[in-house]
Amino acid sequence: MSGKEMPQFGRADEVNINGTCHVLEACVQYEVRRLVYVSTYNVVFGGKEILNGNESLPYFPIDDHVDS
């Protein structure tokens, strides 16, 4: 979450964690064989331009993130 919702850390966790659980439960219920998880660019983005980035980029240090 960003903008005015950003300070609602508990709500962000609720949506992200419980929402993921609901998706996984639905996959099991409907016998979905594959789930593609798409993350956020924030795991590698630290405010600097990324040129020619790929899956080998290191994660941005968790302590340096400005939001949850």
Predicted model as a PDB file, atoms N, CA, C, CB and O in Angstrom, pLDDT in the B-factor column:
MODEL        1                                                                  
ATOM      1  N   MET A   1       0.835  -1.170   0.000  1.00 53.00           N  
ATOM      2  CA  MET A   1       0.000   0.000   0.000  1.00 53.00           C  
ATOM      3  C   MET A   1       0.881   1.234   0.000  1.00 53.00           C  
ATOM      4  CB  MET A   1      -0.951  -0.002   1.201  1.00 53.00           C  
ATOM      5  O   MET A   1       1.981   1.224   0.552  1.00 53.00           O  
ATOM      6  N   SER A   2       0.404   2.270  -0.607  1.00 59.00           N  
ATOM      7  CA  SER A   2       1.145   3.513  -0.620  1.00 59.00           C  
ATOM      8  C   SER A   2       0.167   4.663  -0.448  1.00 59.00           C  
ATOM      9  CB  SER A   2       1.961   3.663  -1.924  1.00 59.00           C  
ATOM     10  O   SER A   2      -1.044   4.455  -0.386  1.00 59.00           O  
ATOM     11  N   GLY A   3       0.686   5.852  -0.374  1.00 62.00           N  
ATOM     12  CA  GLY A   3      -0.173   7.012  -0.190  1.00 62.00           C  
ATOM     13  C   GLY A   3      -0.764   7.041   1.204  1.00 62.00           C  
ATOM     14  O   GLY A   3      -0.093   6.673   2.169  1.00 62.00           O  
ATOM     15  N   LYS A   4      -2.012   7.473   1.324  1.00 65.00           N  
ATOM     16  CA  LYS A   4      -2.634   7.618   2.646  1.00 65.00           C  
ATOM     17  C   LYS A   4      -2.818   6.284   3.362  1.00 65.00           C  
ATOM     18  CB  LYS A   4      -3.977   8.304   2.510  1.00 65.00           C  
ATOM     19  O   LYS A   4      -2.947   6.265   4.586  1.00 65.00           O  
ATOM     20  N   GLU A   5      -2.833   5.169   2.634  1.00 61.00           N  
ATOM     21  CA  GLU A   5      -2.990   3.855   3.260  1.00 61.00           C  
ATOM     22  C   GLU A   5      -1.697   3.355   3.878  1.00 61.00           C  
ATOM     23  CB  GLU A   5      -3.488   2.851   2.245  1.00 61.00           C  
ATOM     24  O   GLU A   5      -1.725   2.432   4.692  1.00 61.00           O  
ATOM     25  N   MET A   6      -0.562   3.941   3.513  1.00 65.00           N  
ATOM     26  CA  MET A   6       0.738   3.442   3.936  1.00 65.00           C  
ATOM     27  C   MET A   6       0.880   3.297   5.450  1.00 65.00           C  
ATOM     28  CB  MET A   6       1.805   4.349   3.426  1.00 65.00           C  
ATOM     29  O   MET A   6       1.457   2.303   5.891  1.00 65.00           O  
ATOM     30  N   PRO A   7       0.385   4.237   6.282  1.00 68.00           N  
ATOM     31  CA  PRO A   7       0.569   4.082   7.734  1.00 68.00           C  
ATOM     32  C   PRO A   7      -0.225   2.927   8.348  1.00 68.00           C  
ATOM     33  CB  PRO A   7       0.181   5.357   8.423  1.00 68.00           C  
ATOM     34  O   PRO A   7      -0.022   2.603   9.518  1.00 68.00           O  
ATOM     35  N   GLN A   8      -1.111   2.309   7.596  1.00 72.00           N  
ATOM     36  CA  GLN A   8      -1.948   1.242   8.128  1.00 72.00           C  
ATOM     37  C   GLN A   8      -1.224  -0.101   8.013  1.00 72.00           C  
ATOM     38  CB  GLN A   8      -3.303   1.195   7.388  1.00 72.00           C  
ATOM     39  O   GLN A   8      -1.629  -0.979   7.251  1.00 72.00           O  
ATOM     40  N   PHE A   9      -0.137  -0.240   8.791  1.00 69.00           N  
ATOM     41  CA  PHE A   9       0.698  -1.435   8.678  1.00 69.00           C  
ATOM     42  C   PHE A   9      -0.083  -2.707   8.977  1.00 69.00           C  
ATOM     43  CB  PHE A   9       1.886  -1.332   9.616  1.00 69.00           C  
ATOM     44  O   PHE A   9       0.080  -3.705   8.275  1.00 69.00           O  
ATOM     45  N   GLY A  10      -0.925  -2.694  10.001  1.00 78.00           N  
ATOM     46  CA  GLY A  10      -1.720  -3.874  10.330  1.00 78.00           C  
ATOM     47  C   GLY A  10      -2.636  -4.266   9.193  1.00 78.00           C  
ATOM     48  O   GLY A  10      -2.786  -5.448   8.887  1.00 78.00           O  
ATOM     49  N   ARG A  11      -3.244  -3.281   8.569  1.00 80.00           N  
ATOM     50  CA  ARG A  11      -4.139  -3.542   7.447  1.00 80.00           C  
ATOM     51  C   ARG A  11      -3.352  -4.094   6.256  1.00 80.00           C  
ATOM     52  CB  ARG A  11      -4.892  -2.257   7.047  1.00 80.00           C  
ATOM     53  O   ARG A  11      -3.820  -5.000   5.566  1.00 80.00           O  
ATOM     54  N   ALA A  12      -2.166  -3.549   6.020  1.00 76.00           N  
ATOM     55  CA  ALA A  12      -1.335  -4.043   4.918  1.00 76.00           C  
ATOM     56  C   ALA A  12      -0.988  -5.512   5.138  1.00 76.00           C  
ATOM     57  CB  ALA A  12      -0.044  -3.200   4.785  1.00 76.00           C  
ATOM     58  O   ALA A  12      -1.059  -6.318   4.210  1.00 76.00           O  
ATOM     59  N   ASP A  13      -0.613  -5.857   6.369  1.00 79.00           N  
ATOM     60  CA  ASP A  13      -0.309  -7.258   6.679  1.00 79.00           C  
ATOM     61  C   ASP A  13      -1.546  -8.128   6.514  1.00 79.00           C  
ATOM     62  CB  ASP A  13       0.241  -7.389   8.108  1.00 79.00           C  
ATOM     63  O   ASP A  13      -1.469  -9.230   5.973  1.00 79.00           O  
ATOM     64  N   GLU A  14      -2.682  -7.634   6.980  1.00 85.00           N  
ATOM     65  CA  GLU A  14      -3.931  -8.404   6.882  1.00 85.00           C  
ATOM     66  C   GLU A  14      -4.266  -8.705   5.426  1.00 85.00           C  
ATOM     67  CB  GLU A  14      -5.094  -7.638   7.544  1.00 85.00           C  
ATOM     68  O   GLU A  14      -4.594  -9.840   5.078  1.00 85.00           O  
ATOM     69  N   VAL A  15      -4.183  -7.697   4.592  1.00 83.00           N  
ATOM     70  CA  VAL A  15      -4.510  -7.876   3.177  1.00 83.00           C  
ATOM     71  C   VAL A  15      -3.497  -8.799   2.511  1.00 83.00           C  
ATOM     72  CB  VAL A  15      -4.551  -6.515   2.451  1.00 83.00           C  
ATOM     73  O   VAL A  15      -3.877  -9.724   1.793  1.00 83.00           O  
ATOM     74  N   ASN A  16      -2.210  -8.552   2.746  1.00 84.00           N  
ATOM     75  CA  ASN A  16      -1.182  -9.341   2.066  1.00 84.00           C  
ATOM     76  C   ASN A  16      -1.121 -10.782   2.552  1.00 84.00           C  
ATOM     77  CB  ASN A  16       0.162  -8.695   2.252  1.00 84.00           C  
ATOM     78  O   ASN A  16      -1.035 -11.705   1.743  1.00 84.00           O  
ATOM     79  N   ILE A  17      -1.163 -10.981   3.852  1.00 88.00           N  
ATOM     80  CA  ILE A  17      -1.044 -12.339   4.391  1.00 88.00           C  
ATOM     81  C   ILE A  17      -2.355 -13.104   4.249  1.00 88.00           C  
ATOM     82  CB  ILE A  17      -0.619 -12.295   5.865  1.00 88.00           C  
ATOM     83  O   ILE A  17      -2.374 -14.203   3.695  1.00 88.00           O  
ATOM     84  N   ASN A  18      -3.454 -12.528   4.748  1.00 93.00           N  
ATOM     85  CA  ASN A  18      -4.739 -13.225   4.654  1.00 93.00           C  
ATOM     86  C   ASN A  18      -5.206 -13.359   3.214  1.00 93.00           C  
ATOM     87  CB  ASN A  18      -5.795 -12.496   5.470  1.00 93.00           C  
ATOM     88  O   ASN A  18      -5.796 -14.372   2.838  1.00 93.00           O  
ATOM     89  N   GLY A  19      -4.942 -12.337   2.407  1.00 91.00           N  
ATOM     90  CA  GLY A  19      -5.316 -12.415   0.992  1.00 91.00           C  
ATOM     91  C   GLY A  19      -4.589 -13.534   0.289  1.00 91.00           C  
ATOM     92  O   GLY A  19      -5.179 -14.253  -0.517  1.00 91.00           O  
ATOM     93  N   THR A  20      -3.315 -13.690   0.585  1.00 92.00           N  
ATOM     94  CA  THR A  20      -2.537 -14.786  -0.003  1.00 92.00           C  
ATOM     95  C   THR A  20      -3.089 -16.132   0.439  1.00 92.00           C  
ATOM     96  CB  THR A  20      -1.054 -14.669   0.388  1.00 92.00           C  
ATOM     97  O   THR A  20      -3.189 -17.059  -0.365  1.00 92.00           O  
ATOM     98  N   CYS A  21      -3.446 -16.241   1.707  1.00 95.00           N  
ATOM     99  CA  CYS A  21      -4.034 -17.494   2.216  1.00 95.00           C  
ATOM    100  C   CYS A  21      -5.330 -17.812   1.485  1.00 95.00           C  
ATOM    101  CB  CYS A  21      -4.296 -17.400   3.737  1.00 95.00           C  
ATOM    102  O   CYS A  21      -5.575 -18.968   1.141  1.00 95.00           O  
ATOM    103  N   HIS A  22      -6.165 -16.804   1.241  1.00 96.00           N  
ATOM    104  CA  HIS A  22      -7.429 -17.027   0.527  1.00 96.00           C  
ATOM    105  C   HIS A  22      -7.177 -17.513  -0.900  1.00 96.00           C  
ATOM    106  CB  HIS A  22      -8.265 -15.735   0.502  1.00 96.00           C  
ATOM    107  O   HIS A  22      -7.864 -18.410  -1.389  1.00 96.00           O  
ATOM    108  N   VAL A  23      -6.199 -16.921  -1.553  1.00 95.00           N  
ATOM    109  CA  VAL A  23      -5.865 -17.345  -2.913  1.00 95.00           C  
ATOM    110  C   VAL A  23      -5.384 -18.793  -2.908  1.00 95.00           C  
ATOM    111  CB  VAL A  23      -4.787 -16.422  -3.524  1.00 95.00           C  
ATOM    112  O   VAL A  23      -5.802 -19.586  -3.752  1.00 95.00           O  
ATOM    113  N   LEU A  24      -4.506 -19.145  -1.964  1.00 96.00           N  
ATOM    114  CA  LEU A  24      -4.003 -20.519  -1.888  1.00 96.00           C  
ATOM    115  C   LEU A  24      -5.111 -21.512  -1.563  1.00 96.00           C  
ATOM    116  CB  LEU A  24      -2.902 -20.618  -0.843  1.00 96.00           C  
ATOM    117  O   LEU A  24      -5.151 -22.603  -2.133  1.00 96.00           O  
ATOM    118  N   GLU A  25      -6.009 -21.148  -0.656  1.00 98.00           N  
ATOM    119  CA  GLU A  25      -7.136 -22.018  -0.325  1.00 98.00           C  
ATOM    120  C   GLU A  25      -8.032 -22.244  -1.539  1.00 98.00           C  
ATOM    121  CB  GLU A  25      -7.951 -21.420   0.825  1.00 98.00           C  
ATOM    122  O   GLU A  25      -8.501 -23.359  -1.765  1.00 98.00           O  
ATOM    123  N   ALA A  26      -8.271 -21.190  -2.322  1.00 97.00           N  
ATOM    124  CA  ALA A  26      -9.081 -21.327  -3.536  1.00 97.00           C  
ATOM    125  C   ALA A  26      -8.378 -22.221  -4.546  1.00 97.00           C  
ATOM    126  CB  ALA A  26      -9.369 -19.948  -4.158  1.00 97.00           C  
ATOM    127  O   ALA A  26      -9.029 -23.004  -5.238  1.00 97.00           O  
ATOM    128  N   CYS A  27      -7.061 -22.113  -4.639  1.00 97.00           N  
ATOM    129  CA  CYS A  27      -6.307 -22.982  -5.553  1.00 97.00           C  
ATOM    130  C   CYS A  27      -6.475 -24.450  -5.169  1.00 97.00           C  
ATOM    131  CB  CYS A  27      -4.811 -22.601  -5.550  1.00 97.00           C  
ATOM    132  O   CYS A  27      -6.665 -25.308  -6.032  1.00 97.00           O  
ATOM    133  N   VAL A  28      -6.403 -24.730  -3.878  1.00 97.00           N  
ATOM    134  CA  VAL A  28      -6.577 -26.102  -3.405  1.00 97.00           C  
ATOM    135  C   VAL A  28      -8.007 -26.564  -3.683  1.00 97.00           C  
ATOM    136  CB  VAL A  28      -6.252 -26.208  -1.889  1.00 97.00           C  
ATOM    137  O   VAL A  28      -8.223 -27.665  -4.190  1.00 97.00           O  
ATOM    138  N   GLN A  29      -8.976 -25.720  -3.349  1.00 98.00           N  
ATOM    139  CA  GLN A  29     -10.389 -26.079  -3.526  1.00 98.00           C  
ATOM    140  C   GLN A  29     -10.718 -26.385  -4.984  1.00 98.00           C  
ATOM    141  CB  GLN A  29     -11.288 -24.950  -3.021  1.00 98.00           C  
ATOM    142  O   GLN A  29     -11.458 -27.327  -5.266  1.00 98.00           O  
ATOM    143  N   TYR A  30     -10.184 -25.611  -5.898  1.00 98.00           N  
ATOM    144  CA  TYR A  30     -10.506 -25.778  -7.309  1.00 98.00           C  
ATOM    145  C   TYR A  30      -9.434 -26.545  -8.083  1.00 98.00           C  
ATOM    146  CB  TYR A  30     -10.714 -24.433  -7.941  1.00 98.00           C  
ATOM    147  O   TYR A  30      -9.424 -26.552  -9.314  1.00 98.00           O  
ATOM    148  N   GLU A  31      -8.531 -27.190  -7.336  1.00 97.00           N  
ATOM    149  CA  GLU A  31      -7.492 -28.038  -7.901  1.00 97.00           C  
ATOM    150  C   GLU A  31      -6.639 -27.331  -8.957  1.00 97.00           C  
ATOM    151  CB  GLU A  31      -8.119 -29.260  -8.501  1.00 97.00           C  
ATOM    152  O   GLU A  31      -6.311 -27.897 -10.000  1.00 97.00           O  
ATOM    153  N   VAL A  32      -6.298 -26.105  -8.661  1.00 97.00           N  
ATOM    154  CA  VAL A  32      -5.403 -25.348  -9.536  1.00 97.00           C  
ATOM    155  C   VAL A  32      -4.015 -25.951  -9.385  1.00 97.00           C  
ATOM    156  CB  VAL A  32      -5.404 -23.805  -9.188  1.00 97.00           C  
ATOM    157  O   VAL A  32      -3.516 -26.093  -8.268  1.00 97.00           O  
ATOM    158  N   ARG A  33      -3.403 -26.300 -10.481  1.00 96.00           N  
ATOM    159  CA  ARG A  33      -2.126 -27.001 -10.428  1.00 96.00           C  
ATOM    160  C   ARG A  33      -0.929 -26.069 -10.345  1.00 96.00           C  
ATOM    161  CB  ARG A  33      -1.985 -27.880 -11.624  1.00 96.00           C  
ATOM    162  O   ARG A  33       0.133 -26.468  -9.869  1.00 96.00           O  
ATOM    163  N   ARG A  34      -1.086 -24.829 -10.804  1.00 96.00           N  
ATOM    164  CA  ARG A  34       0.039 -23.889 -10.774  1.00 96.00           C  
ATOM    165  C   ARG A  34      -0.466 -22.495 -10.396  1.00 96.00           C  
ATOM    166  CB  ARG A  34       0.769 -23.852 -12.154  1.00 96.00           C  
ATOM    167  O   ARG A  34      -1.564 -22.081 -10.769  1.00 96.00           O  
ATOM    168  N   LEU A  35       0.362 -21.805  -9.655  1.00 95.00           N  
ATOM    169  CA  LEU A  35       0.070 -20.433  -9.276  1.00 95.00           C  
ATOM    170  C   LEU A  35       1.315 -19.607  -9.566  1.00 95.00           C  
ATOM    171  CB  LEU A  35      -0.354 -20.327  -7.768  1.00 95.00           C  
ATOM    172  O   LEU A  35       2.409 -19.947  -9.116  1.00 95.00           O  
ATOM    173  N   VAL A  36       1.155 -18.542 -10.304  1.00 93.00           N  
ATOM    174  CA  VAL A  36       2.279 -17.652 -10.595  1.00 93.00           C  
ATOM    175  C   VAL A  36       2.220 -16.500  -9.605  1.00 93.00           C  
ATOM    176  CB  VAL A  36       2.241 -17.130 -12.082  1.00 93.00           C  
ATOM    177  O   VAL A  36       1.257 -15.734  -9.577  1.00 93.00           O  
ATOM    178  N   TYR A  37       3.256 -16.390  -8.800  1.00 86.00           N  
ATOM    179  CA  TYR A  37       3.344 -15.310  -7.822  1.00 86.00           C  
ATOM    180  C   TYR A  37       4.164 -14.180  -8.429  1.00 86.00           C  
ATOM    181  CB  TYR A  37       3.976 -15.806  -6.480  1.00 86.00           C  
ATOM    182  O   TYR A  37       5.302 -14.385  -8.851  1.00 86.00           O  
ATOM    183  N   VAL A  38       3.588 -13.006  -8.469  1.00 84.00           N  
ATOM    184  CA  VAL A  38       4.268 -11.841  -9.010  1.00 84.00           C  
ATOM    185  C   VAL A  38       4.520 -10.878  -7.864  1.00 84.00           C  
ATOM    186  CB  VAL A  38       3.434 -11.165 -10.148  1.00 84.00           C  
ATOM    187  O   VAL A  38       3.582 -10.385  -7.237  1.00 84.00           O  
ATOM    188  N   SER A  39       5.765 -10.619  -7.599  1.00 78.00           N  
ATOM    189  CA  SER A  39       6.148  -9.757  -6.501  1.00 78.00           C  
ATOM    190  C   SER A  39       6.149  -8.302  -6.941  1.00 78.00           C  
ATOM    191  CB  SER A  39       7.515 -10.153  -5.964  1.00 78.00           C  
ATOM    192  O   SER A  39       5.784  -7.988  -8.074  1.00 78.00           O  
ATOM    193  N   THR A  40       6.554  -7.431  -6.056  1.00 78.00           N  
ATOM    194  CA  THR A  40       6.677  -6.016  -6.343  1.00 78.00           C  
ATOM    195  C   THR A  40       8.123  -5.674  -6.693  1.00 78.00           C  
ATOM    196  CB  THR A  40       6.196  -5.180  -5.149  1.00 78.00           C  
ATOM    197  O   THR A  40       9.057  -6.330  -6.232  1.00 78.00           O  
ATOM    198  N   TYR A  41       8.288  -4.676  -7.486  1.00 77.00           N  
ATOM    199  CA  TYR A  41       9.645  -4.241  -7.820  1.00 77.00           C  
ATOM    200  C   TYR A  41      10.374  -3.711  -6.589  1.00 77.00           C  
ATOM    201  CB  TYR A  41       9.607  -3.165  -8.909  1.00 77.00           C  
ATOM    202  O   TYR A  41      11.597  -3.573  -6.613  1.00 77.00           O  
ATOM    203  N   ASN A  42       9.651  -3.413  -5.525  1.00 77.00           N  
ATOM    204  CA  ASN A  42      10.277  -2.855  -4.319  1.00 77.00           C  
ATOM    205  C   ASN A  42      11.253  -3.813  -3.650  1.00 77.00           C  
ATOM    206  CB  ASN A  42       9.213  -2.462  -3.328  1.00 77.00           C  
ATOM    207  O   ASN A  42      12.036  -3.381  -2.804  1.00 77.00           O  
ATOM    208  N   VAL A  43      11.237  -5.078  -3.993  1.00 81.00           N  
ATOM    209  CA  VAL A  43      12.212  -5.994  -3.392  1.00 81.00           C  
ATOM    210  C   VAL A  43      13.623  -5.736  -3.907  1.00 81.00           C  
ATOM    211  CB  VAL A  43      11.818  -7.442  -3.672  1.00 81.00           C  
ATOM    212  O   VAL A  43      14.598  -6.146  -3.278  1.00 81.00           O  
ATOM    213  N   VAL A  44      13.737  -5.055  -5.056  1.00 84.00           N  
ATOM    214  CA  VAL A  44      15.058  -4.731  -5.599  1.00 84.00           C  
ATOM    215  C   VAL A  44      15.253  -3.240  -5.817  1.00 84.00           C  
ATOM    216  CB  VAL A  44      15.273  -5.459  -6.900  1.00 84.00           C  
ATOM    217  O   VAL A  44      16.378  -2.797  -6.047  1.00 84.00           O  
ATOM    218  N   PHE A  45      14.187  -2.459  -5.751  1.00 82.00           N  
ATOM    219  CA  PHE A  45      14.265  -1.029  -6.059  1.00 82.00           C  
ATOM    220  C   PHE A  45      14.542  -0.229  -4.807  1.00 82.00           C  
ATOM    221  CB  PHE A  45      12.973  -0.542  -6.718  1.00 82.00           C  
ATOM    222  O   PHE A  45      13.808  -0.324  -3.823  1.00 82.00           O  
ATOM    223  N   GLY A  46      15.601   0.560  -4.845  1.00 80.00           N  
ATOM    224  CA  GLY A  46      15.956   1.390  -3.700  1.00 80.00           C  
ATOM    225  C   GLY A  46      15.970   2.865  -4.030  1.00 80.00           C  
ATOM    226  O   GLY A  46      16.657   3.641  -3.365  1.00 80.00           O  
ATOM    227  N   GLY A  47      15.226   3.267  -5.046  1.00 80.00           N  
ATOM    228  CA  GLY A  47      15.173   4.667  -5.409  1.00 80.00           C  
ATOM    229  C   GLY A  47      16.154   5.056  -6.508  1.00 80.00           C  
ATOM    230  O   GLY A  47      16.133   6.186  -6.995  1.00 80.00           O  
ATOM    231  N   LYS A  48      17.008   4.122  -6.894  1.00 81.00           N  
ATOM    232  CA  LYS A  48      17.958   4.386  -7.970  1.00 81.00           C  
ATOM    233  C   LYS A  48      17.485   3.681  -9.238  1.00 81.00           C  
ATOM    234  CB  LYS A  48      19.391   3.918  -7.577  1.00 81.00           C  
ATOM    235  O   LYS A  48      16.900   2.599  -9.181  1.00 81.00           O  
ATOM    236  N   GLU A  49      17.745   4.303 -10.369  1.00 87.00           N  
ATOM    237  CA  GLU A  49      17.351   3.731 -11.644  1.00 87.00           C  
ATOM    238  C   GLU A  49      17.981   2.355 -11.841  1.00 87.00           C  
ATOM    239  CB  GLU A  49      17.743   4.663 -12.787  1.00 87.00           C  
ATOM    240  O   GLU A  49      19.161   2.155 -11.553  1.00 87.00           O  
ATOM    241  N   ILE A  50      17.190   1.421 -12.329  1.00 87.00           N  
ATOM    242  CA  ILE A  50      17.684   0.075 -12.630  1.00 87.00           C  
ATOM    243  C   ILE A  50      17.819  -0.041 -14.140  1.00 87.00           C  
ATOM    244  CB  ILE A  50      16.726  -1.037 -12.056  1.00 87.00           C  
ATOM    245  O   ILE A  50      16.837   0.083 -14.873  1.00 87.00           O  
ATOM    246  N   LEU A  51      19.033  -0.279 -14.597  1.00 89.00           N  
ATOM    247  CA  LEU A  51      19.286  -0.460 -16.020  1.00 89.00           C  
ATOM    248  C   LEU A  51      19.648  -1.911 -16.283  1.00 89.00           C  
ATOM    249  CB  LEU A  51      20.409   0.483 -16.510  1.00 89.00           C  
ATOM    250  O   LEU A  51      20.484  -2.486 -15.586  1.00 89.00           O  
ATOM    251  N   ASN A  52      19.022  -2.496 -17.281  1.00 91.00           N  
ATOM    252  CA  ASN A  52      19.290  -3.881 -17.666  1.00 91.00           C  
ATOM    253  C   ASN A  52      19.110  -4.843 -16.495  1.00 91.00           C  
ATOM    254  CB  ASN A  52      20.701  -4.005 -18.222  1.00 91.00           C  
ATOM    255  O   ASN A  52      19.868  -5.803 -16.350  1.00 91.00           O  
ATOM    256  N   GLY A  53      18.111  -4.585 -15.666  1.00 87.00           N  
ATOM    257  CA  GLY A  53      17.854  -5.461 -14.530  1.00 87.00           C  
ATOM    258  C   GLY A  53      17.291  -6.804 -14.959  1.00 87.00           C  
ATOM    259  O   GLY A  53      16.629  -6.918 -15.991  1.00 87.00           O  
ATOM    260  N   ASN A  54      17.564  -7.807 -14.158  1.00 88.00           N  
ATOM    261  CA  ASN A  54      17.002  -9.131 -14.407  1.00 88.00           C  
ATOM    262  C   ASN A  54      16.800  -9.834 -13.063  1.00 88.00           C  
ATOM    263  CB  ASN A  54      17.930  -9.972 -15.350  1.00 88.00           C  
ATOM    264  O   ASN A  54      16.934  -9.206 -12.012  1.00 88.00           O  
ATOM    265  N   GLU A  55      16.488 -11.100 -13.086  1.00 84.00           N  
ATOM    266  CA  GLU A  55      16.162 -11.850 -11.879  1.00 84.00           C  
ATOM    267  C   GLU A  55      17.346 -12.042 -10.938  1.00 84.00           C  
ATOM    268  CB  GLU A  55      15.614 -13.184 -12.257  1.00 84.00           C  
ATOM    269  O   GLU A  55      17.168 -12.504  -9.811  1.00 84.00           O  
ATOM    270  N   SER A  56      18.535 -11.699 -11.379  1.00 91.00           N  
ATOM    271  CA  SER A  56      19.704 -11.892 -10.521  1.00 91.00           C  
ATOM    272  C   SER A  56      20.001 -10.676  -9.636  1.00 91.00           C  
ATOM    273  CB  SER A  56      20.914 -12.204 -11.372  1.00 91.00           C  
ATOM    274  O   SER A  56      20.955 -10.705  -8.859  1.00 91.00           O  
ATOM    275  N   LEU A  57      19.203  -9.615  -9.740  1.00 88.00           N  
ATOM    276  CA  LEU A  57      19.429  -8.443  -8.892  1.00 88.00           C  
ATOM    277  C   LEU A  57      19.296  -8.829  -7.424  1.00 88.00           C  
ATOM    278  CB  LEU A  57      18.435  -7.309  -9.244  1.00 88.00           C  
ATOM    279  O   LEU A  57      18.414  -9.611  -7.070  1.00 88.00           O  
ATOM    280  N   PRO A  58      20.158  -8.293  -6.568  1.00 89.00           N  
ATOM    281  CA  PRO A  58      20.029  -8.600  -5.137  1.00 89.00           C  
ATOM    282  C   PRO A  58      18.820  -7.886  -4.542  1.00 89.00           C  
ATOM    283  CB  PRO A  58      21.312  -8.197  -4.375  1.00 89.00           C  
ATOM    284  O   PRO A  58      18.394  -6.844  -5.041  1.00 89.00           O  
ATOM    285  N   TYR A  59      18.276  -8.456  -3.475  1.00 87.00           N  
ATOM    286  CA  TYR A  59      17.163  -7.819  -2.785  1.00 87.00           C  
ATOM    287  C   TYR A  59      17.623  -6.523  -2.139  1.00 87.00           C  
ATOM    288  CB  TYR A  59      16.563  -8.762  -1.730  1.00 87.00           C  
ATOM    289  O   TYR A  59      18.762  -6.417  -1.683  1.00 87.00           O  
ATOM    290  N   PHE A  60      16.732  -5.537  -2.102  1.00 83.00           N  
ATOM    291  CA  PHE A  60      17.000  -4.287  -1.409  1.00 83.00           C  
ATOM    292  C   PHE A  60      16.954  -4.585   0.088  1.00 83.00           C  
ATOM    293  CB  PHE A  60      15.967  -3.163  -1.813  1.00 83.00           C  
ATOM    294  O   PHE A  60      16.033  -5.268   0.535  1.00 83.00           O  
ATOM    295  N   PRO A  61      17.908  -4.101   0.878  1.00 86.00           N  
ATOM    296  CA  PRO A  61      17.940  -4.428   2.312  1.00 86.00           C  
ATOM    297  C   PRO A  61      16.623  -4.085   3.022  1.00 86.00           C  
ATOM    298  CB  PRO A  61      19.091  -3.685   2.987  1.00 86.00           C  
ATOM    299  O   PRO A  61      16.134  -2.960   2.922  1.00 86.00           O  
ATOM    300  N   ILE A  62      16.068  -5.040   3.721  1.00 82.00           N  
ATOM    301  CA  ILE A  62      14.762  -4.892   4.367  1.00 82.00           C  
ATOM    302  C   ILE A  62      14.729  -3.708   5.329  1.00 82.00           C  
ATOM    303  CB  ILE A  62      14.400  -6.168   5.113  1.00 82.00           C  
ATOM    304  O   ILE A  62      13.698  -3.047   5.454  1.00 82.00           O  
ATOM    305  N   ASP A  63      15.823  -3.435   6.000  1.00 85.00           N  
ATOM    306  CA  ASP A  63      15.859  -2.323   6.946  1.00 85.00           C  
ATOM    307  C   ASP A  63      15.818  -0.963   6.265  1.00 85.00           C  
ATOM    308  CB  ASP A  63      17.092  -2.418   7.796  1.00 85.00           C  
ATOM    309  O   ASP A  63      15.564   0.050   6.917  1.00 85.00           O  
ATOM    310  N   ASP A  64      16.065  -0.931   4.966  1.00 81.00           N  
ATOM    311  CA  ASP A  64      16.055   0.326   4.228  1.00 81.00           C  
ATOM    312  C   ASP A  64      14.706   0.623   3.554  1.00 81.00           C  
ATOM    313  CB  ASP A  64      17.144   0.303   3.188  1.00 81.00           C  
ATOM    314  O   ASP A  64      14.526   1.698   2.983  1.00 81.00           O  
ATOM    315  N   HIS A  65      13.772  -0.314   3.618  1.00 75.00           N  
ATOM    316  CA  HIS A  65      12.440  -0.081   3.020  1.00 75.00           C  
ATOM    317  C   HIS A  65      11.710   0.987   3.814  1.00 75.00           C  
ATOM    318  CB  HIS A  65      11.598  -1.399   2.981  1.00 75.00           C  
ATOM    319  O   HIS A  65      11.813   1.043   5.040  1.00 75.00           O  
ATOM    320  N   VAL A  66      10.975   1.829   3.112  1.00 69.00           N  
ATOM    321  CA  VAL A  66      10.227   2.894   3.797  1.00 69.00           C  
ATOM    322  C   VAL A  66       8.791   2.507   4.109  1.00 69.00           C  
ATOM    323  CB  VAL A  66      10.229   4.145   2.958  1.00 69.00           C  
ATOM    324  O   VAL A  66       8.102   3.231   4.828  1.00 69.00           O  
ATOM    325  N   ASP A  67       8.332   1.390   3.589  1.00 66.00           N  
ATOM    326  CA  ASP A  67       6.975   0.923   3.893  1.00 66.00           C  
ATOM    327  C   ASP A  67       6.987  -0.581   4.132  1.00 66.00           C  
ATOM    328  CB  ASP A  67       5.996   1.279   2.745  1.00 66.00           C  
ATOM    329  O   ASP A  67       7.998  -1.250   3.915  1.00 66.00           O  
ATOM    330  N   SER A  68       5.865  -1.093   4.574  1.00 63.00           N  
ATOM    331  CA  SER A  68       5.809  -2.524   4.892  1.00 63.00           C  
ATOM    332  C   SER A  68       5.685  -3.374   3.661  1.00 63.00           C  
ATOM    333  CB  SER A  68       4.661  -2.815   5.814  1.00 63.00           C  
ATOM    334  O   SER A  68       5.625  -4.599   3.760  1.00 63.00           O  
TER     335      SER A  68                                                      
ENDMDL                                                                          
END                                                                             
